[in-house]
């Protein structure tokens, strides 16, 4: 029994997404104190930008004709897939960057997605309990001045919930740049409420995924 945790924030020391992920993990650890947590830190070990191309091209080539880069990419993809498949529960912490999906997460997903079993032809991940923690520096909700500028959360939900079929819970925290960017000082109380709500959701989600594999 294991929990697989993937972190995508490039700022570990001040990461709001990792902080919420820690709350999810703490609930898992409380329920399963002797169970290891398998970790992958995409900031510490970023996936090479060329890996997906090499894995795709290598998949079309006979093994003996693959380049070293293609063989390495295919092996890395297999490692990513095995980490997902061998875990009993999954935790992803992914911030919004420049209004879109973190390039680290996108590259990781694309590479893992080349492996049979979690590729477009069918997934062996269906029904696996999972939590997605996503944080946003601003607020892009309905009625806000930048409504619709979050081009990450919907995509993340699509690939994790609809494509891979995970039993997904989402912990969502906007306005993490309040207190950092003076232009957002007027939203201090709103941001504090968003933070409290997200923390409660993280604790609840951690308990739920832990209970699913008890």
LUMDOMAR-766971 format. One record per atom (N, C-alpha, C): residue number from 1; atom name; x, y, z. Coordinates in Angstrom, 1 decimal. Example, Ala and Ser with C-alpha at 12.3 -4.5 7.8 and 13.67 -1.06 7.14 Angstrom:
BEGIN
REC   num   atomo        u        v        w
REC     1       N     13.2     -5.7      7.8
REC     1      CA     12.3     -4.5      7.8
REC     1       C     13.2     -3.3      7.8
REC     2       N     12.8     -2.2      7.1
REC     2      CA     13.7     -1.1      7.1
REC     2       C     12.9      0.0      7.9
***
This chain:
BEGIN
REC   num   atomo        u        v        w
REC     1       N      0.8     -1.2      0.0
REC     1      CA      0.0      0.0      0.0
REC     1       C      0.9      1.2      0.0
REC     2       N      0.7      2.1     -0.9
REC     2      CA      1.5      3.4     -1.0
REC     2       C      0.6      4.6     -1.5
REC     3       N      1.1      5.7     -1.1
REC     3      CA      0.6      7.0     -1.7
REC     3       C      1.7      7.5     -2.6
REC     4       N      1.3      7.9     -3.8
REC     4      CA      2.2      8.5     -4.7
REC     4       C      1.9     10.0     -4.7
REC     5       N      2.9     10.8     -4.5
REC     5      CA      2.8     12.3     -4.4
REC     5       C      3.7     12.9     -5.5
REC     6       N      3.1     13.8     -6.3
REC     6      CA      3.8     14.5     -7.3
REC     6       C      3.6     16.0     -7.0
REC     7       N      4.8     16.7     -6.9
REC     7      CA      4.8     18.2     -6.7
REC     7       C      5.3     18.9     -7.9
REC     8       N      4.7     20.0     -8.4
REC     8      CA      5.1     20.7     -9.6
REC     8       C      5.6     22.1     -9.3
REC     9       N      5.4     22.6     -8.1
REC     9      CA      5.8     24.0     -7.8
REC     9       C      7.3     24.2     -7.9
REC    10       N      7.8     25.3     -8.6
REC    10      CA      9.2     25.5     -8.7
REC    10       C      9.8     26.3     -7.5
REC    11       N      8.9     26.6     -6.5
REC    11      CA      9.4     27.3     -5.3
REC    11       C      9.0     26.5     -4.1
REC    12       N      9.8     25.5     -3.8
REC    12      CA      9.4     24.6     -2.7
REC    12       C      9.3     25.3     -1.3
REC    13       N     10.1     26.3     -1.0
REC    13      CA     10.1     26.9      0.3
REC    13       C      8.9     27.7      0.6
REC    14       N      8.3     28.3     -0.5
REC    14      CA      7.1     29.2     -0.3
REC    14       C      5.9     28.7     -1.0
REC    15       N      5.9     27.4     -1.4
REC    15      CA      4.8     26.9     -2.2
REC    15       C      3.5     26.7     -1.5
REC    16       N      2.4     27.4     -1.9
REC    16      CA      1.1     27.2     -1.4
REC    16       C      0.5     25.8     -1.7
REC    17       N      0.8     25.3     -2.9
REC    17      CA      0.3     24.0     -3.3
REC    17       C      0.9     22.9     -2.5
REC    18       N      2.2     23.0     -2.2
REC    18      CA      2.9     22.0     -1.4
REC    18       C      2.3     22.0      0.0
REC    19       N      2.1     23.2      0.5
REC    19      CA      1.6     23.4      1.9
REC    19       C      0.2     22.7      2.0
REC    20       N     -0.6     22.8      1.0
REC    20      CA     -1.9     22.1      1.1
REC    20       C     -1.7     20.6      0.9
REC    21       N     -0.8     20.3      0.0
REC    21      CA     -0.4     18.8     -0.2
REC    21       C      0.0     18.2      1.1
REC    22       N      0.7     19.0      1.9
REC    22      CA      1.2     18.4      3.2
REC    22       C      0.0     18.1      4.1
REC    23       N     -1.0     18.9      4.1
REC    23      CA     -2.2     18.6      4.9
REC    23       C     -2.9     17.3      4.4
REC    24       N     -3.0     17.1      3.1
REC    24      CA     -3.5     15.9      2.6
REC    24       C     -2.7     14.7      3.0
REC    25       N     -1.4     14.8      2.9
REC    25      CA     -0.5     13.7      3.2
REC    25       C     -0.5     13.4      4.7
REC    26       N     -0.7     14.5      5.6
REC    26      CA     -0.7     14.3      7.0
REC    26       C     -1.9     13.4      7.4
REC    27       N     -3.0     13.6      6.7
REC    27      CA     -4.2     12.7      7.0
REC    27       C     -4.0     11.3      6.5
REC    28       N     -3.3     11.2      5.4
REC    28      CA     -2.9      9.8      4.9
REC    28       C     -2.0      9.1      6.0
REC    29       N     -1.0      9.9      6.4
REC    29      CA      0.0      9.3      7.4
REC    29       C     -0.7      9.0      8.7
REC    30       N     -1.7      9.8      9.1
REC    30      CA     -2.4      9.5     10.4
REC    30       C     -3.2      8.2     10.3
REC    31       N     -3.7      7.9      9.1
REC    31      CA     -4.5      6.7      8.9
REC    31       C     -3.6      5.5      8.6
REC    32       N     -2.4      5.7      8.0
REC    32      CA     -1.5      4.6      7.5
REC    32       C     -0.1      5.0      7.9
REC    33       N      0.2      5.0      9.2
REC    33      CA      1.5      5.5      9.7
REC    33       C      2.7      4.7      9.2
REC    34       N      2.5      3.5      8.9
REC    34      CA      3.7      2.7      8.4
REC    34       C      3.8      2.5      6.9
REC    35       N      2.9      3.2      6.2
REC    35      CA      2.8      3.1      4.7
REC    35       C      3.8      4.2      4.1
REC    36       N      4.6      3.8      3.2
REC    36      CA      5.6      4.7      2.6
REC    36       C      4.8      5.6      1.6
REC    37       N      5.4      6.8      1.4
REC    37      CA      5.0      7.7      0.4
REC    37       C      6.0      7.8     -0.7
REC    38       N      5.6      7.5     -1.9
REC    38      CA      6.5      7.6     -3.1
REC    38       C      6.4      9.0     -3.7
REC    39       N      7.5      9.7     -3.8
REC    39      CA      7.5     11.1     -4.2
REC    39       C      8.2     11.3     -5.5
REC    40       N      7.6     12.3     -6.3
REC    40      CA      8.3     12.8     -7.4
REC    40       C      8.2     14.3     -7.4
REC    41       N      9.3     15.0     -7.4
REC    41      CA      9.4     16.4     -7.4
REC    41       C      9.8     16.9     -8.7
REC    42       N      8.9     17.5     -9.5
REC    42      CA      9.2     18.0    -10.8
REC    42       C     10.1     19.2    -10.9
REC    43       N     10.2     19.9     -9.7
REC    43      CA     11.1     21.1     -9.7
REC    43       C     12.5     20.6     -9.4
REC    44       N     12.7     19.6     -8.6
REC    44      CA     14.0     19.0     -8.3
REC    44       C     14.5     18.2     -9.4
REC    45       N     13.6     17.5    -10.1
REC    45      CA     14.0     16.6    -11.2
REC    45       C     13.0     16.9    -12.4
REC    46       N     13.2     18.0    -13.1
REC    46      CA     12.3     18.3    -14.2
REC    46       C     12.5     17.3    -15.3
REC    47       N     11.4     17.1    -16.0
REC    47      CA     11.4     16.2    -17.2
REC    47       C     12.0     16.9    -18.4
REC    48       N     12.9     16.3    -19.1
REC    48      CA     13.5     17.0    -20.2
REC    48       C     12.4     17.3    -21.3
REC    49       N     12.5     18.5    -21.9
REC    49      CA     11.5     18.9    -22.8
REC    49       C     11.4     18.0    -24.0
REC    50       N     12.5     17.4    -24.3
REC    50      CA     12.6     16.5    -25.5
REC    50       C     12.1     15.1    -25.3
REC    51       N     11.8     14.8    -24.0
REC    51      CA     11.6     13.4    -23.7
REC    51       C     10.3     12.8    -24.4
REC    52       N      9.3     13.6    -24.4
REC    52      CA      8.0     13.1    -25.0
REC    52       C      8.3     12.8    -26.5
REC    53       N      8.9     13.7    -27.2
REC    53      CA      9.2     13.5    -28.6
REC    53       C     10.0     12.2    -28.8
REC    54       N     11.1     12.0    -28.0
REC    54      CA     11.9     10.9    -28.1
REC    54       C     11.1      9.6    -27.8
REC    55       N     10.3      9.6    -26.8
REC    55      CA      9.5      8.4    -26.5
REC    55       C      8.5      8.1    -27.6
REC    56       N      7.9      9.1    -28.2
REC    56      CA      6.9      8.8    -29.2
REC    56       C      7.6      8.2    -30.4
REC    57       N      8.7      8.8    -30.8
REC    57      CA      9.5      8.3    -32.0
REC    57       C     10.1      7.0    -31.7
REC    58       N     10.6      6.8    -30.5
REC    58      CA     11.2      5.5    -30.1
REC    58       C     10.1      4.4    -30.1
REC    59       N      8.9      4.8    -29.8
REC    59      CA      7.8      3.7    -29.8
REC    59       C      7.5      3.2    -31.2
REC    60       N      7.9      4.0    -32.3
REC    60      CA      7.6      3.5    -33.6
REC    60       C      8.8      2.8    -34.2
REC    61       N     10.0      2.8    -33.5
REC    61      CA     11.2      2.2    -34.0
REC    61       C     11.4      0.9    -33.4
REC    62       N     12.0     -0.1    -34.2
REC    62      CA     12.4     -1.3    -33.6
REC    62       C     13.4     -1.1    -32.4
REC    63       N     13.4     -1.9    -31.4
REC    63      CA     14.3     -1.6    -30.3
REC    63       C     15.7     -1.5    -30.6
REC    64       N     16.2     -2.3    -31.6
REC    64      CA     17.6     -2.2    -32.0
REC    64       C     18.0     -1.0    -32.7
REC    65       N     17.0     -0.3    -33.2
REC    65      CA     17.2      0.9    -34.0
REC    65       C     17.0      2.2    -33.2
REC    66       N     16.6      2.1    -32.0
REC    66      CA     16.3      3.3    -31.2
REC    66       C     17.6      4.1    -30.8
REC    67       N     17.6      5.4    -30.8
REC    67      CA     18.7      6.1    -30.3
REC    67       C     18.8      6.0    -28.8
REC    68       N     20.0      6.3    -28.2
REC    68      CA     20.1      6.3    -26.8
REC    68       C     19.0      7.2    -26.1
REC    69       N     18.8      8.4    -26.7
REC    69      CA     17.8      9.3    -26.1
REC    69       C     16.4      8.7    -26.2
REC    70       N     16.1      8.0    -27.2
REC    70      CA     14.8      7.4    -27.3
REC    70       C     14.6      6.2    -26.3
REC    71       N     15.6      5.5    -26.1
REC    71      CA     15.6      4.4    -25.1
REC    71       C     15.4      4.9    -23.7
REC    72       N     16.2      6.0    -23.5
REC    72      CA     16.1      6.6    -22.1
REC    72       C     14.7      7.2    -21.9
REC    73       N     14.1      7.8    -22.9
REC    73      CA     12.8      8.4    -22.7
REC    73       C     11.8      7.4    -22.5
REC    74       N     11.8      6.3    -23.2
REC    74      CA     10.9      5.2    -23.0
REC    74       C     11.0      4.6    -21.6
REC    75       N     12.3      4.5    -21.2
REC    75      CA     12.5      3.9    -19.8
REC    75       C     11.9      4.9    -18.7
REC    76       N     12.1      6.2    -19.0
REC    76      CA     11.6      7.1    -18.0
REC    76       C     10.0      7.1    -18.0
REC    77       N      9.4      7.0    -19.2
REC    77      CA      8.0      6.9    -19.3
REC    77       C      7.5      5.7    -18.5
REC    78       N      8.2      4.6    -18.7
REC    78      CA      7.8      3.4    -18.0
REC    78       C      7.9      3.6    -16.5
REC    79       N      8.9      4.3    -16.0
REC    79      CA      9.0      4.5    -14.6
REC    79       C      7.9      5.4    -14.1
REC    80       N      7.5      6.4    -14.8
REC    80      CA      6.4      7.3    -14.4
REC    80       C      5.1      6.5    -14.3
REC    81       N      4.9      5.6    -15.3
REC    81      CA      3.6      4.8    -15.3
REC    81       C      3.6      3.8    -14.2
REC    82       N      4.7      3.2    -13.9
REC    82      CA      4.8      2.2    -12.8
REC    82       C      4.5      2.9    -11.5
REC    83       N      5.0      4.1    -11.3
REC    83      CA      4.8      4.8    -10.0
REC    83       C      3.3      5.1     -9.8
REC    84       N      2.6      5.4    -10.9
REC    84      CA      1.1      5.6    -10.8
REC    84       C      0.4      4.3    -10.6
REC    85       N      0.8      3.3    -11.4
REC    85      CA      0.0      2.0    -11.3
REC    85       C      0.2      1.3    -10.0
REC    86       N      1.4      1.4     -9.4
REC    86      CA      1.7      0.6     -8.2
REC    86       C      1.1      1.3     -6.9
REC    87       N      0.8      2.6     -7.0
REC    87      CA      0.2      3.3     -5.9
REC    87       C     -1.2      3.0     -5.6
REC    88       N     -1.6      3.0     -4.4
REC    88      CA     -3.0      2.8     -4.0
REC    88       C     -3.8      4.1     -4.0
REC    89       N     -3.1      5.3     -3.9
REC    89      CA     -3.8      6.6     -3.9
REC    89       C     -2.8      7.6     -4.5
REC    90       N     -3.3      8.7     -5.0
REC    90      CA     -2.4      9.6     -5.7
REC    90       C     -2.7     11.0     -5.2
REC    91       N     -1.6     11.8     -5.2
REC    91      CA     -1.7     13.2     -4.8
REC    91       C     -0.9     14.1     -5.7
REC    92       N     -1.5     15.1     -6.4
REC    92      CA     -0.9     16.0     -7.3
REC    92       C     -1.0     17.4     -6.8
REC    93       N      0.1     18.1     -6.7
REC    93      CA      0.0     19.5     -6.3
REC    93       C      0.6     20.3     -7.5
REC    94       N     -0.3     21.1     -8.1
REC    94      CA      0.1     21.8     -9.3
REC    94       C     -0.4     23.2     -9.3
REC    95       N      0.5     24.2     -9.3
REC    95      CA      0.1     25.6     -9.4
REC    95       C     -0.2     26.1    -10.8
REC    96       N     -0.9     27.2    -10.9
REC    96      CA     -1.2     27.8    -12.2
REC    96       C      0.0     28.7    -12.5
REC    97       N      0.6     28.6    -13.7
REC    97      CA      1.7     29.5    -14.1
REC    97       C      1.3     30.2    -15.4
REC    98       N      1.4     31.5    -15.3
REC    98      CA      1.2     32.3    -16.6
REC    98       C     -0.1     31.9    -17.2
REC    99       N     -1.2     31.7    -16.4
REC    99      CA     -2.5     31.4    -16.8
REC    99       C     -2.7     30.0    -17.5
REC   100       N     -1.7     29.2    -17.4
REC   100      CA     -1.8     27.9    -18.0
REC   100       C     -1.3     26.8    -17.1
REC   101       N     -1.2     25.6    -17.7
REC   101      CA     -0.7     24.4    -17.0
REC   101       C      0.8     24.5    -16.8
REC   102       N      1.2     24.1    -15.7
REC   102      CA      2.7     24.0    -15.4
REC   102       C      3.3     23.2    -16.5
REC   103       N      4.4     23.7    -17.1
REC   103      CA      5.1     23.0    -18.1
REC   103       C      5.7     21.7    -17.6
REC   104       N      6.1     21.7    -16.3
REC   104      CA      6.7     20.5    -15.7
REC   104       C      5.6     19.4    -15.6
REC   105       N      4.4     19.8    -15.2
REC   105      CA      3.4     18.7    -15.1
REC   105       C      3.0     18.3    -16.5
REC   106       N      2.8     19.2    -17.4
REC   106      CA      2.4     18.8    -18.8
REC   106       C      3.4     17.9    -19.4
REC   107       N      4.7     18.1    -19.3
REC   107      CA      5.7     17.3    -19.9
REC   107       C      5.7     15.9    -19.2
REC   108       N      5.5     15.9    -17.9
REC   108      CA      5.4     14.6    -17.1
REC   108       C      4.2     13.8    -17.6
REC   109       N      3.0     14.5    -17.7
REC   109      CA      1.8     13.8    -18.2
REC   109       C      2.0     13.2    -19.6
REC   110       N      2.5     14.1    -20.5
REC   110      CA      2.6     13.6    -21.9
REC   110       C      3.5     12.4    -22.0
REC   111       N      4.6     12.4    -21.2
REC   111      CA      5.5     11.2    -21.2
REC   111       C      4.8     10.0    -20.6
REC   112       N      4.2     10.1    -19.5
REC   112      CA      3.5      9.0    -18.9
REC   112       C      2.4      8.4    -19.8
REC   113       N      1.8      9.3    -20.5
REC   113      CA      0.6      8.9    -21.3
REC   113       C      1.0      8.1    -22.6
REC   114       N      2.3      8.0    -22.8
REC   114      CA      2.7      7.1    -24.0
REC   114       C      2.8      5.7    -23.6
REC   115       N      2.6      5.3    -22.4
REC   115      CA      2.8      3.9    -21.9
REC   115       C      1.5      3.2    -22.0
REC   116       N      1.5      2.0    -22.6
REC   116      CA      0.3      1.1    -22.7
REC   116       C     -0.2      0.9    -21.3
REC   117       N     -1.5      1.0    -21.2
REC   117      CA     -2.2      0.8    -19.9
REC   117       C     -2.7      2.1    -19.3
REC   118       N     -2.0      3.2    -19.6
REC   118      CA     -2.5      4.5    -19.3
REC   118       C     -2.5      5.5    -20.5
REC   119       N     -2.5      4.9    -21.6
REC   119      CA     -2.5      5.6    -22.9
REC   119       C     -3.9      5.8    -23.4
REC   120       N     -4.1      6.4    -24.5
REC   120      CA     -5.5      6.7    -25.0
REC   120       C     -6.4      5.4    -25.2
REC   121       N     -5.7      4.3    -25.4
REC   121      CA     -6.5      3.1    -25.7
REC   121       C     -7.2      2.5    -24.5
REC   122       N     -6.8      3.0    -23.3
REC   122      CA     -7.4      2.4    -22.1
REC   122       C     -6.6      2.7    -20.9
REC   123       N     -7.2      2.8    -19.7
REC   123      CA     -6.4      3.2    -18.5
REC   123       C     -6.6      2.1    -17.5
REC   124       N     -5.5      1.8    -16.8
REC   124      CA     -5.6      0.9    -15.7
REC   124       C     -5.7      1.6    -14.4
REC   125       N     -5.8      3.0    -14.5
REC   125      CA     -5.9      3.8    -13.3
REC   125       C     -7.4      4.1    -12.9
REC   126       N     -8.3      3.6    -13.7
REC   126      CA     -9.7      4.0    -13.5
REC   126       C    -10.2      3.6    -12.0
REC   127       N    -10.8      4.6    -11.4
REC   127      CA    -11.3      4.4    -10.0
REC   127       C    -10.3      4.6     -8.9
REC   128       N     -9.1      4.8     -9.2
REC   128      CA     -8.1      5.0     -8.2
REC   128       C     -8.3      6.3     -7.4
REC   129       N     -8.3      6.3     -6.1
REC   129      CA     -8.6      7.6     -5.4
REC   129       C     -7.4      8.6     -5.5
REC   130       N     -7.8      9.8     -5.8
REC   130      CA     -6.7     10.8     -6.0
REC   130       C     -7.2     12.2     -5.6
REC   131       N     -6.2     13.0     -5.2
REC   131      CA     -6.4     14.4     -4.9
REC   131       C     -5.6     15.3     -5.8
REC   132       N     -6.2     16.3     -6.4
REC   132      CA     -5.5     17.4     -7.1
REC   132       C     -5.6     18.7     -6.3
REC   133       N     -4.4     19.2     -5.9
REC   133      CA     -4.3     20.5     -5.3
REC   133       C     -3.9     21.5     -6.3
REC   134       N     -4.7     22.5     -6.6
REC   134      CA     -4.3     23.5     -7.5
REC   134       C     -4.4     24.9     -6.9
REC   135       N     -3.5     25.7     -7.1
REC   135      CA     -3.5     27.1     -6.5
REC   135       C     -3.3     28.1     -7.6
REC   136       N     -3.8     29.3     -7.4
REC   136      CA     -3.8     30.4     -8.4
REC   136       C     -3.4     31.7     -7.7
REC   137       N     -2.5     32.4     -8.3
REC   137      CA     -2.0     33.7     -7.7
REC   137       C     -3.2     34.7     -7.6
REC   138       N     -4.0     34.7     -8.7
REC   138      CA     -5.2     35.6     -8.7
REC   138       C     -6.5     34.9     -8.5
REC   139       N     -7.5     35.5     -8.9
REC   139      CA     -8.9     34.9     -8.8
REC   139       C     -9.5     35.1    -10.2
REC   140       N     -9.9     33.9    -10.8
REC   140      CA    -10.4     33.9    -12.1
REC   140       C    -11.8     33.4    -12.2
REC   141       N    -12.5     33.4    -11.1
REC   141      CA    -13.8     32.9    -11.0
REC   141       C    -14.8     33.7    -11.7
REC   142       N    -16.0     33.1    -11.9
REC   142      CA    -17.1     33.8    -12.6
REC   142       C    -17.4     35.2    -11.9
REC   143       N    -17.5     36.2    -12.7
REC   143      CA    -17.7     37.5    -12.3
REC   143       C    -16.5     38.4    -11.9
REC   144       N    -15.3     37.7    -11.9
REC   144      CA    -14.1     38.4    -11.6
REC   144       C    -13.6     39.1    -12.9
REC   145       N    -12.7     40.2    -12.7
REC   145      CA    -12.3     40.9    -13.9
REC   145       C    -11.5     40.0    -14.9
REC   146       N    -10.9     38.9    -14.4
REC   146      CA    -10.2     38.0    -15.3
REC   146       C    -10.8     36.7    -15.4
REC   147       N    -12.1     36.7    -15.4
REC   147      CA    -12.9     35.4    -15.5
REC   147       C    -12.4     34.7    -16.7
REC   148       N    -12.2     33.4    -16.6
REC   148      CA    -11.8     32.5    -17.7
REC   148       C    -10.3     32.5    -18.0
REC   149       N     -9.5     33.2    -17.2
REC   149      CA     -8.0     33.2    -17.5
REC   149       C     -7.3     32.0    -16.9
REC   150       N     -8.0     31.2    -16.1
REC   150      CA     -7.4     30.0    -15.6
REC   150       C     -7.5     28.9    -16.7
REC   151       N     -6.5     28.7    -17.4
REC   151      CA     -6.5     27.7    -18.5
REC   151       C     -5.8     26.4    -18.0
REC   152       N     -5.7     26.2    -16.7
REC   152      CA     -5.1     25.0    -16.1
REC   152       C     -6.0     24.1    -15.5
REC   153       N     -6.9     24.6    -14.6
REC   153      CA     -7.7     23.7    -13.7
REC   153       C     -8.6     22.8    -14.6
REC   154       N     -9.3     23.3    -15.6
REC   154      CA    -10.2     22.5    -16.4
REC   154       C     -9.4     21.4    -17.1
REC   155       N     -8.2     21.7    -17.6
REC   155      CA     -7.4     20.7    -18.3
REC   155       C     -7.0     19.6    -17.4
REC   156       N     -6.5     20.0    -16.2
REC   156      CA     -6.1     19.0    -15.2
REC   156       C     -7.2     18.1    -14.9
REC   157       N     -8.4     18.7    -14.7
REC   157      CA     -9.5     17.8    -14.3
REC   157       C     -9.9     16.9    -15.5
REC   158       N     -9.8     17.4    -16.7
REC   158      CA    -10.1     16.6    -17.9
REC   158       C     -9.2     15.4    -18.0
REC   159       N     -7.9     15.6    -17.8
REC   159      CA     -7.0     14.5    -18.1
REC   159       C     -6.9     13.5    -16.9
REC   160       N     -7.1     14.0    -15.7
REC   160      CA     -7.0     13.1    -14.5
REC   160       C     -8.4     12.4    -14.3
REC   161       N     -9.5     13.1    -14.4
REC   161      CA    -10.8     12.5    -14.1
REC   161       C    -11.4     11.8    -15.3
REC   162       N    -11.4     12.5    -16.4
REC   162      CA    -12.1     11.9    -17.6
REC   162       C    -11.2     11.0    -18.4
REC   163       N     -9.9     11.3    -18.6
REC   163      CA     -9.0     10.5    -19.4
REC   163       C     -8.5      9.3    -18.6
REC   164       N     -8.0      9.6    -17.5
REC   164      CA     -7.4      8.5    -16.7
REC   164       C     -8.5      7.8    -15.8
REC   165       N     -9.6      8.5    -15.6
REC   165      CA    -10.7      7.9    -14.8
REC   165       C    -10.5      7.8    -13.3
REC   166       N     -9.6      8.7    -12.8
REC   166      CA     -9.4      8.7    -11.4
REC   166       C    -10.6      9.2    -10.6
REC   167       N    -10.7      8.6     -9.4
REC   167      CA    -11.8      9.1     -8.5
REC   167       C    -11.2     10.3     -7.8
REC   168       N    -11.5     11.5     -8.4
REC   168      CA    -10.7     12.7     -8.1
REC   168       C    -11.4     13.6     -7.2
REC   169       N    -10.6     14.2     -6.2
REC   169      CA    -11.1     15.3     -5.4
REC   169       C    -10.2     16.5     -5.7
REC   170       N    -10.8     17.7     -5.7
REC   170      CA    -10.0     18.9     -6.1
REC   170       C    -10.0     19.8     -4.9
REC   171       N     -8.8     20.2     -4.5
REC   171      CA     -8.5     21.3     -3.5
REC   171       C     -8.0     22.5     -4.3
REC   172       N     -8.8     23.6     -4.2
REC   172      CA     -8.6     24.7     -5.1
REC   172       C     -8.4     26.0     -4.2
REC   173       N     -7.3     26.7     -4.4
REC   173      CA     -7.1     27.9     -3.6
REC   173       C     -6.7     29.1     -4.5
REC   174       N     -7.5     30.1     -4.7
REC   174      CA     -7.2     31.3     -5.5
REC   174       C     -6.5     32.3     -4.6
REC   175       N     -6.0     33.4     -5.2
REC   175      CA     -5.5     34.6     -4.5
REC   175       C     -4.3     34.3     -3.6
REC   176       N     -3.4     33.4     -4.0
REC   176      CA     -2.2     33.1     -3.2
REC   176       C     -1.2     34.3     -3.3
REC   177       N     -1.3     35.2     -4.3
REC   177      CA     -0.4     36.3     -4.3
REC   177       C     -0.9     37.5     -3.5
REC   178       N     -2.0     37.4     -2.8
REC   178      CA     -2.4     38.4     -1.9
REC   178       C     -1.5     38.4     -0.7
REC   179       N     -0.9     39.5     -0.4
REC   179      CA      0.2     39.6      0.6
REC   179       C      1.5     39.6      0.0
REC   180       N      1.6     39.3     -1.2
REC   180      CA      2.9     39.3     -2.0
REC   180       C      2.8     40.5     -3.0
REC   181       N      1.7     40.6     -3.7
REC   181      CA      1.6     41.7     -4.7
REC   181       C      0.7     42.8     -4.0
REC   182       N      1.3     44.0     -3.8
REC   182      CA      0.6     45.0     -3.1
REC   182       C     -0.7     45.4     -3.9
REC   183       N     -0.8     45.2     -5.2
REC   183      CA     -2.0     45.6     -5.9
REC   183       C     -3.2     44.7     -5.5
REC   184       N     -3.0     43.7     -4.8
REC   184      CA     -4.1     42.8     -4.3
REC   184       C     -4.4     43.0     -2.9
REC   185       N     -3.9     44.0     -2.2
REC   185      CA     -4.1     44.2     -0.8
REC   185       C     -5.5     44.3     -0.4
REC   186       N     -6.4     44.8     -1.3
REC   186      CA     -7.8     45.0     -1.0
REC   186       C     -8.5     43.7     -0.8
REC   187       N     -7.9     42.6     -1.2
REC   187      CA     -8.6     41.3     -1.2
REC   187       C     -8.0     40.4      0.0
REC   188       N     -7.4     41.0      1.0
REC   188      CA     -6.8     40.3      2.1
REC   188       C     -7.8     39.4      2.8
REC   189       N     -9.0     39.9      3.1
REC   189      CA    -10.0     39.0      3.8
REC   189       C    -10.5     37.9      3.0
REC   190       N    -10.8     38.2      1.7
REC   190      CA    -11.2     37.2      0.8
REC   190       C    -10.2     36.1      0.6
REC   191       N     -9.0     36.5      0.5
REC   191      CA     -7.9     35.5      0.3
REC   191       C     -7.8     34.6      1.6
REC   192       N     -7.9     35.2      2.7
REC   192      CA     -7.8     34.4      4.0
REC   192       C     -9.0     33.4      4.0
REC   193       N    -10.1     33.8      3.6
REC   193      CA    -11.3     32.8      3.5
REC   193       C    -11.0     31.7      2.5
REC   194       N    -10.5     32.1      1.4
REC   194      CA    -10.1     31.1      0.4
REC   194       C     -9.1     30.1      1.0
REC   195       N     -8.2     30.6      1.7
REC   195      CA     -7.1     29.7      2.3
REC   195       C     -7.7     28.8      3.3
REC   196       N     -8.6     29.3      4.2
REC   196      CA     -9.3     28.4      5.2
REC   196       C    -10.1     27.4      4.5
REC   197       N    -10.8     27.7      3.5
REC   197      CA    -11.7     26.8      2.8
REC   197       C    -10.8     25.7      2.1
REC   198       N     -9.7     26.1      1.5
REC   198      CA     -8.8     25.1      0.9
REC   198       C     -8.2     24.2      1.9
REC   199       N     -7.8     24.7      3.0
REC   199      CA     -7.2     23.9      4.1
REC   199       C     -8.2     22.8      4.6
REC   200       N     -9.4     23.3      4.8
REC   200      CA    -10.4     22.3      5.2
REC   200       C    -10.7     21.2      4.2
REC   201       N    -10.7     21.6      2.9
REC   201      CA    -10.9     20.7      1.8
REC   201       C     -9.7     19.7      1.7
REC   202       N     -8.5     20.2      2.0
REC   202      CA     -7.3     19.3      1.9
REC   202       C     -7.4     18.3      3.0
REC   203       N     -7.7     18.7      4.2
REC   203      CA     -7.9     17.7      5.3
REC   203       C     -8.9     16.7      5.0
REC   204       N    -10.1     17.2      4.5
REC   204      CA    -11.2     16.2      4.2
REC   204       C    -10.8     15.3      3.1
REC   205       N    -10.1     15.8      2.1
REC   205      CA     -9.7     14.9      1.0
REC   205       C     -8.7     13.9      1.4
REC   206       N     -7.7     14.3      2.3
REC   206      CA     -6.8     13.3      2.8
REC   206       C     -7.4     12.2      3.6
REC   207       N     -8.4     12.5      4.3
REC   207      CA     -9.1     11.5      5.1
REC   207       C     -9.9     10.6      4.1
REC   208       N    -10.5     11.2      3.1
REC   208      CA    -11.3     10.3      2.2
REC   208       C    -10.4      9.4      1.4
REC   209       N     -9.3      9.8      0.9
REC   209      CA     -8.5      8.9      0.1
REC   209       C     -7.8      7.8      1.0
REC   210       N     -7.5      8.2      2.2
REC   210      CA     -7.0      7.2      3.2
REC   210       C     -8.0      6.2      3.5
REC   211       N     -9.3      6.6      3.7
REC   211      CA    -10.3      5.7      4.0
REC   211       C    -10.6      4.7      2.8
REC   212       N    -10.4      5.2      1.6
REC   212      CA    -10.7      4.4      0.4
REC   212       C     -9.8      3.2      0.3
REC   213       N     -8.6      3.2      0.9
REC   213      CA     -7.7      2.1      0.8
REC   213       C     -7.4      1.5      2.2
REC   214       N     -8.3      1.7      3.1
REC   214      CA     -8.1      1.1      4.4
REC   214       C     -8.2     -0.4      4.4
***
